[in-house]
Amino acid sequence: MTDTWNSADKFNREASQWDENPQRRAVALGVAQAIIAAVKPAETMRALEFGCGTGLVSMEIAPLVKTLSAVDTSPEMLAVLQEKIGTFGITNIETSCTNLSASTESAFNEQQFELIYSSMTLHHIDDTAAFLNSISALLSSGGIVALADLDLEDGLFHDDPNEKVHYGFDRSELAALLNGAGLLVTSFETIYTFNKKNRAGINAAYPLFLVTATKKQSVTSF
């Protein structure tokens, strides 16, 4: 996934079995359906997913948009997606092994997108504010960002206690960060609930939200 804390090693190791997890597939489908309902992707849109993994979400979005840039830092995850692209003859997905949170990356500096989205990736990125500014710069005026992630949680969701992640997000705080990046929040909704035994051995519910925001259109004065 796109991140500054964790290396791609963990995701490289898990790539070949990633799609075998039924809850993971259910989450991806739920996220894709929620994005489609909220954003209404159009065939004129250039879209980008950061932290695309094996493309479970992007495979649902791709048929509805003009082009889709699928970005991840794990080459093994992207290899699985590339195999799907070949198998199904998909022509409008382009994969890129890129870390969008690294200031030295310039793969998309000359490109603009009408839609940027992600699923369960933002909490892996260290500096949320700086990253939101980075993706805002890639959005065209009036473009849409759609981010699915965990609500603020008890810190026990992830099985590895040493994994450096945000423990979900407070909605009002995330809205303020989006606004600070020039993005106007248009909706916040709960789209899925993880019911899982956390690492304390307690069965708990962890809601997943989708937030959508539009890039503020610049006003030209004469």
C-alpha contacts under 8 A as a table, 3 or more apart, distances in Angstrom:
res1	aa1	res2	aa2	distance
1	M	8	A	6.81
1	M	11	F	7.14
1	M	50	F	7.59
1	M	51	G	4.24
1	M	52	C	6.92
1	M	53	G	6.24
1	M	72	D	5.11
1	M	73	T	5.37
1	M	74	S	6.20
1	M	121	T	6.57
1	M	124	H	7.87
2	T	50	F	6.33
2	T	51	G	4.82
2	T	71	V	7.60
2	T	72	D	5.32
2	T	73	T	5.28
2	T	98	T	7.52
2	T	99	N	5.41
2	T	100	L	6.72
2	T	101	S	7.15
2	T	121	T	6.91
2	T	124	H	7.53
2	T	125	I	7.22
3	D	6	N	6.21
3	D	7	S	7.65
3	D	73	T	7.59
3	D	99	N	6.78
3	D	101	S	6.57
3	D	121	T	7.83
3	D	124	H	5.54
3	D	125	I	4.67
3	D	126	D	7.19
4	T	7	S	7.63
4	T	101	S	6.70
4	T	102	A	7.44
4	T	124	H	7.50
4	T	125	I	5.66
4	T	126	D	5.90
5	W	124	H	6.83
5	W	125	I	6.61
5	W	126	D	6.18
5	W	164	K	6.15
5	W	165	V	7.61
6	N	124	H	7.47
6	N	163	E	7.53
6	N	164	K	7.03
7	S	10	K	6.99
8	A	11	F	5.43
8	A	12	N	5.99
8	A	73	T	6.01
8	A	74	S	4.99
9	D	12	N	4.98
9	D	13	R	6.18
9	D	74	S	7.48
10	K	13	R	5.31
10	K	14	E	6.45
11	F	14	E	5.07
11	F	15	A	5.81
11	F	74	S	6.28
11	F	76	E	7.59
11	F	77	M	6.93
12	N	15	A	5.28
12	N	74	S	5.76
12	N	75	P	6.90
12	N	76	E	4.94
12	N	77	M	6.27
13	R	16	S	7.52
13	R	76	E	7.88
14	E	17	Q	5.72
14	E	18	W	5.70
15	A	18	W	4.98
15	A	19	D	7.99
15	A	53	G	7.96
15	A	54	T	7.31
15	A	76	E	5.86
15	A	77	M	5.01
15	A	80	V	7.14
16	S	19	D	7.66
16	S	76	E	7.76
16	S	77	M	7.67
16	S	80	V	7.07
17	Q	20	E	5.43
17	Q	21	N	7.64
18	W	21	N	6.36
18	W	24	R	7.99
18	W	54	T	7.49
19	D	22	P	7.54
19	D	24	R	7.06
19	D	25	R	6.49
19	D	54	T	7.53
19	D	56	L	7.82
20	E	25	R	7.84
21	N	24	R	5.28
21	N	25	R	6.48
22	P	25	R	5.13
22	P	26	A	6.17
23	Q	26	A	4.88
23	Q	27	V	6.04
24	R	27	V	5.17
24	R	28	A	6.23
25	R	28	A	5.14
25	R	29	L	6.20
25	R	56	L	6.99
26	A	29	L	5.20
26	A	30	G	6.09
27	V	30	G	5.03
27	V	31	V	6.04
27	V	192	Y	7.00
28	A	31	V	5.10
28	A	32	A	6.07
28	A	56	L	5.81
28	A	57	V	5.25
28	A	119	S	7.39
29	L	32	A	5.09
29	L	33	Q	6.07
29	L	56	L	7.40
29	L	57	V	6.48
29	L	60	E	7.72
30	G	33	Q	5.19
30	G	34	A	6.09
30	G	191	I	6.88
30	G	192	Y	6.87
31	V	34	A	5.09
31	V	35	I	6.11
31	V	57	V	7.05
31	V	119	S	6.87
31	V	148	A	6.74
31	V	191	I	7.06
31	V	192	Y	7.96
31	V	210	L	7.65
32	A	35	I	5.15
32	A	36	I	6.12
32	A	57	V	5.32
32	A	58	S	7.67
32	A	60	E	6.29
32	A	61	I	6.76
33	Q	36	I	5.09
33	Q	37	A	6.13
34	A	37	A	5.12
34	A	38	A	6.06
34	A	191	I	6.77
34	A	210	L	7.41
35	I	38	A	5.16
35	I	39	V	5.65
35	I	40	K	7.48
35	I	146	A	6.71
35	I	210	L	7.70
36	I	39	V	5.42
36	I	40	K	5.00
36	I	41	P	6.13
36	I	61	I	7.39
37	A	40	K	5.67
38	A	212	T	7.59
39	V	144	I	7.53
39	V	146	A	7.86
39	V	212	T	7.88
41	P	45	M	6.89
41	P	61	I	7.67
41	P	64	L	5.88
41	P	65	V	6.09
42	A	45	M	5.50
42	A	64	L	5.93
42	A	65	V	5.35
42	A	66	K	7.57
43	E	64	L	5.55
43	E	65	V	4.14
43	E	66	K	4.82
44	T	65	V	6.20
44	T	66	K	5.21
45	M	65	V	5.19
45	M	66	K	5.28
45	M	67	T	6.89
45	M	113	F	7.31
45	M	114	E	5.54
45	M	115	L	6.86
46	R	65	V	6.55
46	R	66	K	5.65
46	R	67	T	4.91
46	R	68	L	6.04
46	R	112	Q	7.78
46	R	113	F	5.05
46	R	114	E	5.52
46	R	115	L	6.49
47	A	65	V	6.98
47	A	66	K	7.74
47	A	67	T	6.09
47	A	68	L	4.66
47	A	69	S	6.25
47	A	113	F	5.61
47	A	114	E	6.10
47	A	115	L	4.61
47	A	116	I	5.68
47	A	117	Y	7.90
48	L	68	L	5.44
48	L	69	S	4.58
48	L	70	A	5.95
48	L	71	V	7.31
48	L	113	F	6.87
48	L	115	L	6.34
48	L	116	I	4.74
48	L	117	Y	6.44
49	E	52	C	5.62
49	E	58	S	7.18
49	E	68	L	7.53
49	E	69	S	6.39
49	E	70	A	5.16
49	E	71	V	5.96
49	E	116	I	5.76
49	E	117	Y	4.96
49	E	118	S	5.44
50	F	70	A	6.51
50	F	71	V	4.81
50	F	72	D	6.05
50	F	100	L	7.68
50	F	116	I	7.66
50	F	117	Y	6.72
50	F	118	S	5.59
50	F	121	T	7.56
51	G	70	A	7.80
51	G	71	V	5.85
51	G	72	D	4.66
51	G	73	T	7.34
51	G	118	S	6.43
51	G	119	S	7.39
51	G	121	T	5.72
52	C	55	G	5.30
52	C	56	L	7.66
52	C	57	V	7.39
52	C	58	S	7.08
52	C	70	A	5.72
52	C	71	V	5.74
52	C	72	D	5.66
52	C	118	S	7.06
52	C	119	S	7.69
53	G	56	L	7.47
53	G	72	D	6.25
53	G	74	S	7.44
53	G	77	M	5.08
53	G	78	L	6.40
53	G	81	L	7.58
54	T	77	M	4.99
54	T	78	L	5.93
54	T	79	A	7.79
54	T	80	V	5.55
54	T	81	L	4.68
55	G	58	S	4.90
55	G	59	M	5.71
55	G	70	A	7.47
55	G	78	L	7.90
55	G	81	L	5.51
56	L	59	M	5.65
56	L	60	E	7.21
57	V	60	E	5.52
57	V	61	I	6.59
57	V	119	S	7.76
58	S	61	I	4.88
58	S	62	A	5.69
58	S	68	L	7.81
58	S	70	A	7.36
59	M	62	A	5.54
59	M	63	P	7.54
60	E	63	P	6.76
61	I	64	L	5.63
61	I	65	V	6.87
62	A	65	V	5.57
62	A	66	K	7.72
62	A	67	T	7.16
62	A	68	L	6.18
62	A	92	N	6.98
62	A	93	I	6.84
65	V	68	L	7.07
66	K	92	N	6.78
67	T	92	N	4.85
67	T	93	I	6.14
67	T	94	E	7.85
68	L	92	N	6.07
68	L	93	I	4.77
68	L	94	E	6.29
69	S	93	I	5.90
69	S	94	E	4.99
69	S	95	T	5.86
69	S	96	S	7.12
70	A	93	I	6.74
70	A	94	E	6.04
70	A	95	T	4.67
70	A	96	S	6.17
71	V	95	T	5.91
71	V	96	S	4.88
71	V	97	C	5.92
71	V	98	T	6.05
71	V	99	N	7.89
72	D	75	P	7.46
72	D	77	M	7.65
72	D	78	L	6.93
72	D	96	S	6.57
72	D	97	C	5.19
72	D	98	T	5.82
72	D	99	N	6.84
73	T	97	C	5.04
73	T	98	T	5.39
73	T	99	N	5.65
74	S	77	M	5.38
74	S	78	L	6.44
74	S	97	C	6.65
75	P	78	L	5.02
75	P	79	A	6.06
75	P	97	C	6.19
76	E	79	A	4.92
76	E	80	V	6.52
77	M	80	V	5.33
77	M	81	L	6.56
78	L	81	L	4.95
78	L	82	Q	5.95
78	L	95	T	6.78
78	L	96	S	7.83
78	L	97	C	7.40
79	A	82	Q	4.91
79	A	83	E	6.20
80	V	83	E	5.17
80	V	84	K	6.55
81	L	84	K	5.07
81	L	85	I	6.26
82	Q	85	I	4.96
82	Q	86	G	6.31
82	Q	95	T	7.38
83	E	86	G	5.15
83	E	87	T	6.07
84	K	87	T	4.97
84	K	88	F	6.02
85	I	88	F	5.52
85	I	89	G	5.73
85	I	90	I	4.95
85	I	91	T	7.53
85	I	93	I	7.43
86	G	89	G	5.09
86	G	90	I	6.67
87	T	90	I	7.98
90	I	93	I	6.68
98	T	105	E	7.16
98	T	107	A	7.45
99	N	102	A	5.65
99	N	105	E	6.67
100	L	103	S	7.48
100	L	105	E	6.34
100	L	131	F	7.78
100	L	134	S	7.57
100	L	135	I	7.98
101	S	105	E	7.87
101	S	125	I	7.50
101	S	130	A	7.97
101	S	131	F	5.67
101	S	134	S	7.33
102	A	105	E	5.64
103	S	106	S	7.84
106	S	109	N	5.12
107	A	110	E	7.93
108	F	111	Q	5.12
108	F	112	Q	7.73
108	F	138	L	7.38
109	N	138	L	7.26
111	Q	138	L	6.68
112	Q	138	L	5.01
112	Q	139	L	5.33
112	Q	140	S	5.32
113	F	116	I	6.78
113	F	138	L	6.13
113	F	139	L	4.87
113	F	140	S	5.58
113	F	143	G	6.89
114	E	139	L	5.94
114	E	140	S	5.64
114	E	142	G	7.52
114	E	143	G	4.33
114	E	144	I	6.04
115	L	139	L	7.09
115	L	143	G	5.83
115	L	144	I	4.86
115	L	145	V	5.75
115	L	146	A	7.65
116	I	135	I	7.62
116	I	139	L	7.31
116	I	144	I	6.45
116	I	145	V	4.80
116	I	146	A	6.40
117	Y	145	V	5.56
117	Y	146	A	4.58
117	Y	147	L	5.42
117	Y	148	A	7.91
118	S	121	T	6.21
118	S	122	L	7.49
118	S	146	A	6.71
118	S	147	L	5.09
118	S	148	A	6.10
119	S	122	L	7.74
119	S	147	L	6.28
119	S	148	A	4.72
119	S	149	D	6.16
120	M	123	H	6.78
120	M	148	A	5.93
120	M	149	D	4.68
120	M	150	L	7.12
121	T	124	H	5.54
121	T	125	I	7.23
121	T	149	D	7.08
122	L	125	I	5.44
122	L	128	T	7.32
122	L	147	L	7.70
122	L	149	D	6.81
123	H	126	D	7.70
123	H	149	D	7.12
123	H	150	L	7.73
123	H	165	V	5.59
123	H	166	H	4.82
123	H	167	Y	7.09
123	H	168	G	6.14
123	H	169	F	7.78
124	H	164	K	7.25
124	H	165	V	4.98
124	H	166	H	6.58
125	I	128	T	6.24
125	I	131	F	7.69
125	I	165	V	7.23
125	I	166	H	7.81
126	D	165	V	7.41
126	D	166	H	7.66
127	D	130	A	5.57
127	D	131	F	6.21
128	T	131	F	5.16
128	T	132	L	6.14
128	T	177	L	7.81
129	A	132	L	5.24
129	A	133	N	6.36
129	A	177	L	5.76
129	A	178	L	7.68
129	A	180	G	7.90
129	A	181	A	7.35
130	A	133	N	5.14
130	A	134	S	6.33
131	F	134	S	4.90
131	F	135	I	6.39
132	L	135	I	5.27
132	L	136	S	5.98
132	L	177	L	7.52
132	L	178	L	6.60
132	L	181	A	6.01
133	N	136	S	5.02
133	N	137	A	6.30
133	N	181	A	4.82
133	N	182	G	7.79
134	S	137	A	5.32
134	S	138	L	6.87
135	I	138	L	5.06
135	I	139	L	6.59
136	S	139	L	5.21
136	S	181	A	6.37
136	S	182	G	7.00
136	S	183	L	7.16
136	S	215	K	6.95
137	A	140	S	7.88
139	L	142	G	7.84
139	L	143	G	5.40
139	L	144	I	7.32
139	L	215	K	6.91
140	S	143	G	5.03
140	S	215	K	7.32
141	S	215	K	5.67
141	S	216	K	6.47
141	S	217	Q	5.05
141	S	218	S	7.20
142	G	214	T	5.64
142	G	215	K	4.84
142	G	216	K	6.02
142	G	217	Q	5.63
143	G	214	T	5.49
143	G	215	K	5.36
144	I	212	T	6.86
144	I	213	A	5.67
144	I	214	T	4.47
144	I	215	K	6.42
145	V	212	T	5.57
145	V	213	A	5.32
145	V	214	T	6.29
145	V	215	K	7.94
146	A	210	L	6.65
146	A	211	V	5.67
146	A	212	T	4.40
146	A	213	A	6.66
147	L	209	F	7.99
147	L	210	L	5.50
147	L	211	V	5.35
147	L	212	T	6.53
148	A	208	L	6.70
148	A	209	F	5.45
148	A	210	L	4.29
148	A	211	V	6.50
149	D	168	G	6.93
149	D	169	F	7.80
149	D	208	L	5.38
149	D	209	F	5.58
149	D	210	L	6.72
150	L	153	E	7.36
150	L	167	Y	7.74
150	L	168	G	4.54
150	L	169	F	6.38
150	L	206	Y	7.05
150	L	207	P	6.11
150	L	208	L	4.53
150	L	209	F	6.18
151	D	168	G	4.82
151	D	169	F	4.98
151	D	170	D	6.23
151	D	171	R	7.17
151	D	206	Y	7.25
151	D	207	P	5.88
151	D	208	L	5.93
151	D	209	F	6.47
152	L	167	Y	5.82
152	L	168	G	4.10
152	L	169	F	4.39
152	L	170	D	5.21
153	E	156	L	7.49
153	E	157	F	7.27
153	E	167	Y	5.45
153	E	168	G	5.60
153	E	169	F	7.77
153	E	206	Y	6.96
154	D	157	F	7.20
154	D	167	Y	6.90
155	G	158	H	7.37
155	G	167	Y	5.22
156	L	159	D	7.11
156	L	161	P	7.72
156	L	198	N	5.65
156	L	199	R	5.77
156	L	200	A	6.87
157	F	167	Y	7.91
157	F	198	N	5.47
157	F	199	R	6.99
157	F	206	Y	7.65
158	H	161	P	6.90
158	H	163	E	7.57
158	H	198	N	7.31
158	H	199	R	7.18
159	D	198	N	6.91
159	D	199	R	5.33
160	D	163	E	5.48
160	D	199	R	7.94
166	H	169	F	7.30
169	F	173	E	7.40
169	F	174	L	6.47
170	D	173	E	5.36
170	D	174	L	6.16
171	R	174	L	5.15
171	R	175	A	6.04
171	R	188	F	7.89
172	S	175	A	5.02
172	S	176	A	6.28
173	E	176	A	5.12
173	E	177	L	6.41
174	L	177	L	5.01
174	L	178	L	6.19
175	A	178	L	5.07
175	A	179	N	6.13
175	A	185	V	6.44
176	A	179	N	5.04
176	A	180	G	6.11
177	L	180	G	4.97
177	L	181	A	6.38
178	L	181	A	5.10
178	L	182	G	6.64
178	L	183	L	5.13
178	L	184	L	6.87
178	L	185	V	7.15
178	L	213	A	7.61
179	N	182	G	5.14
179	N	183	L	4.77
179	N	184	L	5.49
179	N	185	V	7.14
180	G	183	L	7.09
182	G	215	K	5.94
182	G	216	K	5.81
183	L	213	A	5.60
183	L	214	T	5.28
183	L	215	K	4.55
183	L	216	K	5.89
184	L	213	A	5.00
184	L	214	T	5.20
184	L	215	K	6.31
184	L	216	K	6.45
185	V	188	F	7.81
185	V	211	V	7.21
185	V	212	T	5.88
185	V	213	A	4.02
185	V	214	T	6.57
186	T	211	V	7.64
186	T	212	T	5.61
186	T	213	A	5.12
186	T	214	T	7.07
187	S	210	L	7.83
187	S	211	V	5.62
187	S	212	T	5.34
187	S	213	A	7.10
188	F	209	F	6.75
188	F	210	L	5.78
188	F	211	V	4.48
188	F	212	T	6.71
189	E	209	F	5.40
189	E	210	L	5.47
189	E	211	V	6.64
190	T	193	T	7.88
190	T	207	P	6.56
190	T	208	L	5.77
190	T	209	F	4.29
190	T	210	L	6.41
191	I	207	P	7.68
191	I	208	L	5.91
191	I	209	F	5.49
191	I	210	L	6.47
192	Y	207	P	5.94
192	Y	208	L	5.11
192	Y	209	F	7.08
193	T	205	A	6.26
193	T	206	Y	5.44
193	T	207	P	4.22
193	T	208	L	5.75
194	F	205	A	5.55
194	F	206	Y	4.90
194	F	207	P	6.16
194	F	208	L	7.42
195	N	203	N	6.91
195	N	204	A	5.74
195	N	205	A	4.58
195	N	206	Y	6.44
196	K	203	N	5.47
196	K	204	A	5.70
196	K	205	A	6.63
196	K	206	Y	7.97
197	K	200	A	7.67
197	K	201	G	5.50
197	K	202	I	5.14
197	K	203	N	4.16
197	K	204	A	6.13
198	N	201	G	5.36
198	N	202	I	5.50
198	N	203	N	6.31
198	N	204	A	6.70
199	R	202	I	7.34
